């Protein structure tokens, strides 16, 4: 239910590689957005999952991080 709701709120479990192939992210979701809207979208996903399950839903661990080519394709710190 959580994965279904996450897709409905803009999250993806797939990432396009530099070789133009799609890869499934293991235990990871991706959302292209600003930090604040990503956090709000994650909370909306959790709330929608609770409504669908009719019971509490807990996200034990989550990290929202910046990921872009400038940060990860550079050989400089």
Secondary structure, DSSP 8 states (H G I E B T S, - for coil): -HHHHHHHTT-BSEEE-TTS-EEE-TT--B--S-HHHHHHHHHHHHHHHHHHHTS-------------HHHHS-S--
